[in-house]
């Protein structure tokens, strides 16, 4: 056997062991190139990572990838770190001195000669390196932020509900985007052929026995009268006053019916167009007194669309271009059907910038609110663009029957 063939046979027999360098030293230069030619087969060899005798440190790495010593998905750990569970763990300089892991308490490892906690947990959005990978609030994919689902619990993922998503930024979760959450099927949501509460029952409720059944009986009602008190209503305000009081008196003493009064136009607070005169109450005498006190004030700013939007979103509007973000303060009853009765002699108007449009009012009706519009006949077309029901403001003799037709049963 020739010396060259014997050398190759001996190299393949012993591999790149600790004595390989001695073998290479005795080979001629052409024979030494045999090891270099085989380096491409050593890309994943922990003891010969990419080249003969390049042994990955068992403390700093746990694998060889393409000839590079790695700890998990990162390069081998730098000084001051050791590789545990595919992640570099920083040494705790205050930890007890050690030489082996067994010398440390449970949950600790000997990292660079110090007992260090190994309690690594999944990453959380808190500004802490929870998973011990030397990165903070990071996602599973490198160079991406931590993300999570939000908005809807798993048990409520029937259509149309869906989960949204949040991103971690500066140790805080962002606003939940894209979620469609369950909405109680009340008011107009009880008859829209959509499973708004995402319980698997359209316009009905899943019983404990697992059946869809209609439970929309014995409902409570929150009724908000929104009255235009601008100067042009002077000839109508007395009749409106009487009509409201006559209708609401039918429910005096019934705790399932609560009434509130909101006015359009400046009164006691000159900075507000929309004013809460009487919060929702089942004490009929309080509501009756508030209605009896209605007076026109000569102001010409009738934010009819603003007022409805304000009640729906529970925010106040100012006559300036600034939108005031304070609450209107209506004490809505949880689970009650919400009804807004709007009475005005004007067309749809907005003083907000950007202005409120018809579709904004409809989109704000997120609780199945029943919207009723009493306006003059000449503005009928304007308000029929809105979601809700229109009636003639000046048909006072029909006020009670008109209101009752949509009041007792929101669904047609």
ZAMARGU-4260 file (C-alpha; in steps of 0.2 Angstrom, whole numbers, plus 5000, padded with zeros to 4 digits):
<rodrens>
0) 5000/5000/5000 | 5007/5017/4995 | 5011/5030/5009 | 4997/5041/5002 | 4984/5028/5002
5) 4989/5022/5019 | 4988/5040/5026 | 4970/5042/5019 | 4965/5025/5026 | 4972/5030/5043
10) 4963/5047/5043 | 4946/5039/5038 | 4948/5026/5052 | 4952/5038/5066 | 4942/5053/5059
15) 4946/5070/5066 | 4951/5064/5083 | 4962/5073/5095 | 4977/5065/5087 | 4973/5071/5070
20) 4985/5085/5071 | 4999/5073/5074 | 4994/5063/5059 | 4993/5078/5048 | 5010/5084/5054
25) 5018/5068/5047 | 5009/5069/5031 | 5016/5077/5016 | 5008/5093/5010 | 4997/5085/4997
30) 4991/5072/5010 | 4987/5086/5023 | 4975/5093/5010 | 4965/5077/5012 | 4958/5084/5029
35) 4954/5101/5021 | 4944/5092/5007 | 4933/5084/5020 | 4929/5099/5030 | 4912/5102/5021
40) 4907/5085/5029 | 4910/5092/5046 | 4897/5106/5046 | 4886/5098/5059 | 4899/5089/5069
45) 4899/5096/5087 | 4917/5090/5090 | 4924/5095/5073 | 4913/5110/5069 | 4917/5115/5051
50) 4936/5111/5053 | 4946/5097/5061 | 4948/5099/5080 | 4936/5115/5081 | 4926/5108/5096
55) 4911/5118/5102 | 4911/5122/5120 | 4899/5112/5129 | 4896/5127/5141 | 4893/5140/5127
60) 4885/5130/5113 | 4873/5115/5110 | 4874/5112/5092 | 4885/5115/5076 | 4876/5123/5061
65) 4885/5125/5045 | 4901/5124/5053 | 4897/5137/5066 | 4895/5134/5085 | 4877/5139/5090
70) 4867/5140/5106 | 4849/5137/5100 | 4846/5150/5085 | 4860/5161/5091 | 4879/5161/5090
75) 4888/5152/5105 | 4887/5162/5121 | 4899/5176/5124 | 4909/5177/5141 | 4898/5179/5155
80) 4884/5168/5148 | 4881/5149/5147 | 4870/5139/5136 | 4855/5131/5144 | 4839/5125/5135
85) 4845/5132/5119 | 4846/5150/5126 | 4861/5160/5133 | 4859/5163/5152 | 4868/5177/5159
90) 4879/5174/5175 | 4872/5181/5191 | 4887/5189/5199 | 4879/5189/5216 | 4875/5170/5215
95) 4884/5157/5226 | 4901/5151/5219 | 4900/5134/5211 | 4909/5122/5199 | 4895/5110/5194
100) 4876/5112/5192 | 4873/5099/5206 | 4880/5111/5218 | 4866/5124/5215 | 4848/5123/5222
105) 4834/5117/5211 | 4830/5128/5197 | 4848/5135/5196 | 4863/5131/5186 | 4881/5134/5187
110) 4884/5149/5175 | 4902/5155/5174 | 4905/5149/5191 | 4890/5157/5199 | 4873/5148/5204
115) 4861/5157/5192 | 4842/5155/5191 | 4836/5146/5176 | 4818/5150/5178 | 4815/5155/5160
120) 4797/5157/5155 | 4788/5162/5138 | 4791/5180/5134 | 4779/5193/5141 | 4776/5212/5136
125) 4784/5219/5152 | 4802/5225/5147 | 4810/5209/5155 | 4820/5196/5146 | 4808/5182/5152
130) 4814/5168/5141 | 4832/5171/5145 | 4837/5174/5126 | 4845/5191/5129 | 4831/5200/5120
135) 4817/5209/5127 | 4799/5208/5122 | 4803/5199/5106 | 4793/5188/5095 | 4796/5170/5089
140) 4803/5176/5073 | 4819/5186/5074 | 4818/5205/5073 | 4799/5205/5076 | 4789/5212/5091
145) 4780/5201/5103 | 4762/5198/5097 | 4746/5190/5104 | 4727/5188/5100 | 4715/5199/5109
150) 4697/5204/5110 | 4687/5188/5110 | 4688/5173/5121 | 4690/5156/5112 | 4672/5151/5117
155) 4665/5166/5108 | 4673/5163/5091 | 4657/5159/5081 | 4654/5170/5066 | 4654/5185/5065
160) 4665/5186/5080 | 4684/5185/5077 | 4700/5188/5087 | 4710/5204/5085 | 4729/5206/5087
165) 4741/5216/5098 | 4759/5221/5097 | 4771/5224/5111 | 4778/5242/5111 | 4789/5250/5124
170) 4783/5236/5137 | 4764/5239/5133 | 4752/5231/5122 | 4745/5241/5108 | 4726/5243/5105
175) 4717/5228/5100 | 4715/5229/5081 | 4703/5219/5070 | 4693/5211/5084 | 4674/5208/5082
180) 4667/5205/5099 | 4651/5198/5105 | 4636/5210/5107 | 4621/5206/5117 | 4606/5203/5105
185) 4595/5217/5112 | 4584/5230/5103 | 4586/5229/5084 | 4600/5217/5086 | 4587/5204/5092
190) 4580/5203/5074 | 4593/5207/5061 | 4597/5189/5056 | 4615/5190/5063 | 4622/5180/5078
195) 4628/5196/5086 | 4632/5188/5103 | 4641/5174/5094 | 4634/5160/5104 | 4629/5149/5089
200) 4610/5155/5090 | 4604/5168/5078 | 4593/5181/5086 | 4591/5169/5101 | 4600/5162/5116
205) 4609/5146/5119 | 4600/5137/5134 | 4609/5127/5147 | 4602/5111/5138 | 4610/5117/5122
210) 4595/5123/5112 | 4592/5140/5104 | 4578/5149/5112 | 4570/5166/5112 | 4573/5175/5129
215) 4568/5192/5124 | 4554/5193/5135 | 4553/5204/5151 | 4565/5217/5144 | 4570/5233/5152
220) 4570/5249/5142 | 4580/5265/5143 | 4572/5279/5134 | 4581/5295/5130 | 4571/5310/5123
225) 4582/5322/5113 | 4573/5338/5111 | 4578/5353/5100 | 4575/5369/5111 | 4581/5382/5098
230) 4571/5397/5095 | 4562/5390/5080 | 4554/5377/5091 | 4544/5390/5101 | 4528/5386/5093
235) 4530/5367/5095 | 4538/5366/5112 | 4522/5366/5123 | 4514/5352/5112 | 4530/5342/5112
240) 4531/5344/5131 | 4513/5338/5133 | 4515/5323/5121 | 4531/5317/5130 | 4523/5318/5147
245) 4507/5310/5141 | 4516/5295/5133 | 4529/5292/5148 | 4515/5293/5161 | 4509/5276/5155
250) 4524/5269/5163 | 4524/5278/5179 | 4529/5267/5193 | 4536/5253/5182 | 4554/5250/5186
255) 4557/5242/5169 | 4555/5259/5160 | 4568/5272/5163 | 4568/5290/5155 | 4580/5303/5152
260) 4580/5320/5144 | 4593/5328/5133 | 4592/5345/5125 | 4599/5352/5109 | 4604/5371/5111
265) 4613/5381/5124 | 4604/5382/5141 | 4613/5382/5158 | 4630/5378/5150 | 4634/5390/5135
270) 4649/5379/5130 | 4638/5364/5126 | 4626/5361/5112 | 4620/5344/5119 | 4615/5345/5137
275) 4609/5331/5149 | 4595/5338/5159 | 4589/5323/5167 | 4598/5306/5169 | 4589/5290/5166
280) 4577/5287/5180 | 4562/5276/5185 | 4556/5290/5197 | 4543/5297/5185 | 4540/5313/5195
285) 4559/5318/5192 | 4557/5315/5173 | 4540/5324/5172 | 4547/5339/5181 | 4562/5340/5169
290) 4551/5339/5154 | 4538/5352/5161 | 4553/5364/5163 | 4557/5364/5144 | 4559/5381/5137
295) 4566/5387/5120 | 4581/5398/5121 | 4583/5407/5105 | 4599/5399/5100 | 4601/5394/5082
300) 4614/5380/5084 | 4604/5364/5081 | 4616/5350/5081 | 4603/5336/5077 | 4615/5323/5071
305) 4628/5328/5084 | 4616/5326/5098 | 4611/5308/5093 | 4629/5304/5090 | 4633/5311/5107
310) 4620/5300/5116 | 4626/5285/5107 | 4644/5287/5111 | 4642/5296/5128 | 4652/5311/5123
315) 4649/5329/5123 | 4651/5341/5108 | 4656/5359/5109 | 4650/5373/5096 | 4668/5375/5092
320) 4679/5364/5080 | 4686/5355/5096 | 4678/5339/5101 | 4676/5338/5120 | 4681/5320/5126
325) 4672/5321/5142 | 4657/5310/5146 | 4639/5314/5144 | 4635/5303/5159 | 4620/5293/5155
330) 4617/5279/5167 | 4613/5265/5155 | 4605/5249/5162 | 4615/5234/5157 | 4605/5223/5146
335) 4591/5236/5143 | 4584/5240/5126 | 4590/5258/5122 | 4578/5269/5113 | 4582/5287/5107
340) 4567/5298/5103 | 4573/5314/5093 | 4562/5329/5091 | 4567/5343/5080 | 4560/5355/5067
345) 4577/5356/5058 | 4586/5345/5045 | 4601/5335/5050 | 4615/5346/5056 | 4632/5345/5063
350) 4644/5357/5071 | 4658/5345/5074 | 4674/5346/5064 | 4675/5334/5055 | 4656/5334/5055
355) 4645/5320/5059 | 4636/5312/5044 | 4621/5301/5043 | 4632/5285/5042 | 4642/5290/5058
360) 4626/5290/5068 | 4621/5273/5061 | 4638/5265/5064 | 4638/5272/5082 | 4622/5261/5086
365) 4632/5247/5093 | 4620/5241/5105 | 4605/5239/5094 | 4598/5256/5098 | 4581/5260/5092
370) 4581/5277/5084 | 4565/5287/5081 | 4565/5304/5072 | 4550/5316/5074 | 4553/5331/5061
375) 4542/5341/5049 | 4536/5332/5033 | 4548/5343/5022 | 4563/5335/5031 | 4557/5317/5030
380) 4569/5312/5016 | 4584/5319/5025 | 4580/5308/5040 | 4575/5292/5031 | 4593/5291/5026
385) 4596/5287/5044 | 4594/5271/5052 | 4578/5272/5062 | 4559/5277/5060 | 4552/5293/5055
390) 4536/5302/5061 | 4528/5319/5058 | 4533/5331/5072 | 4517/5341/5070 | 4505/5326/5071
395) 4503/5328/5089 | 4487/5318/5090 | 4496/5303/5083 | 4511/5305/5094 | 4506/5292/5107
400) 4502/5278/5094 | 4517/5282/5083 | 4529/5280/5097 | 4520/5265/5104 | 4521/5256/5088
405) 4540/5255/5089 | 4542/5256/5107 | 4534/5240/5114 | 4542/5229/5101 | 4558/5235/5092
410) 4558/5221/5079 | 4545/5223/5065
</rodrens>
